[in-house]
Every structure is written in C-alpha cells, then in structure tokens.
Amino acid sequence: MNPVMAERDGSETVFLFAFFRESMTKWRYFFLPERLVSGVVEQTWDVGQDAG
C-alpha cells in the first residue's frame, strides 16, 4: 500500500481500509460504528478468504 497513492486519490479511505484490514485480527471492530463495520467486514472477509 502506497500512502502517496492514497493521497493523490484525495481519499484517506483507501489507506485507512488497508490499515484496518491489517489490524482487524487484533482489534476486531469494537471501536467502529456498526454501520461502517458491517460493510467493511464483509469486504475484508472476502479478501481474507481469497488470501487463504
């Protein structure tokens, strides 16, 4: 993940999503809004399954 690329896109979401995906196993989602989590977790889970 290239932070510069995320900045150039003008969106922190890309970088934050990558960070969340990496730290999800440690922190789960107890500190995030439930609405945000439900969507992110589904995407992250799919990515995680693909990665094996």
N, C-alpha and C positions, 0 to 999 in steps of 0.2 A: 504494500500500500504506500503510495507516494503522497505525503501531505501537500506537496506543492501542486500536484494534480488536483487534489480536492479543493485547494484554494482557488485555482484557476477556474474550476467549475462554478465557483461562487457559492458552494454549498458545503457546510460543515457536516451535513448528514452522511455523506459518503465516508468521511473519515471516522465519524462517531460510530457508524454502523460497523465498520471494520474493528474498531476498538471494542465495541460491545460484543461482537462475535467472539473475539479472543478472550474476553474476561467473563463471558457468560457462565462458563463452567465453575468459576469461583463465586461470582456474586449473584448468579441467577437474575431475578428481576424484581426483587423485593423493594427496590428503591425507585422503580419507574412507574409511571402512570399505567394503569391496567389496559387502557385502550391502545396505547402505543405498544405495549408488550405483546398483546395478542397477535398483532400483525408481524412484528419483528421476530418473535419466537418461531412462528410458522416458517418464515423465510430462512431463519438461521438453522432451524431443524433440518429443512430440506438440504441446505448447503452442507451441513454436518454429515448427513446420511450419504451424500454424494462423495464426501471426502473419506468416508469409511471410518 
